[in-house]
């Protein structure tokens, strides 16, 4: 039986473009951190449906009040990476759109790395849409960059992971997979670590080719085409 590998690439040297229904772009950890109002490591304690009024403005300039459905979430914060520290219990007001994070029962009591934005309408933080928020066991790549702050902001880096598509929708990261980064002047031989990601710091600017040696009985899936000639990496 052949299972498929998904190779994900993160880089602050270059960015790929992604097209979804909500027009999300593929975001590096550097961009996600810079654009977020707060970044936290937190456990999901509870969530429930909620409604609040928002203002919708038409192209003509006319505005109207609308009732917006979303969720109220309570997080137990174990670490503040960015933003003004608040109480350990952090309350979010999460919008309900195709781009926004929707909390489900499986999220309860799990710990996540969250990139948060401030919503002026309801004066509350929410999980950033189209961001890099992830369960903590899959956030090693981001945490490595975040733990290196503030120096990370001024260093180049290529990083990513090798995920297994085993039809469980969990996409586990695979450790000990050889990865090759080929640049114009130097080639770097890496192995995904115990958390399933690889990284190479301080590369000279230029074009790099990333490849992997597949474990036995696994095949590699590289790119998927989407409209308007945009391509995203898996």
Secondary structure, 3 states (H helix, E strand, C coil): CCEEEEEEEEECCCCCCCCCCCCCCCCCHHHHHHHCCEEEEEEEEEEEEEEEEEEEECCCCCEEEEEEEEEEEEEEEEEEEECCCCCCEEEEEEECCCCCCCCCHHHCCCEEEEEEEEECCCCEEEECCCCCCEEHHHCHHHHHHHHCCCHHHHCCEEEEEEEEECCCCCCCECCCCEEEEECCCCEEEEECCCCCEEEEECCCCCCCEEEECCCCCEEEECEEEECCCEEEEC
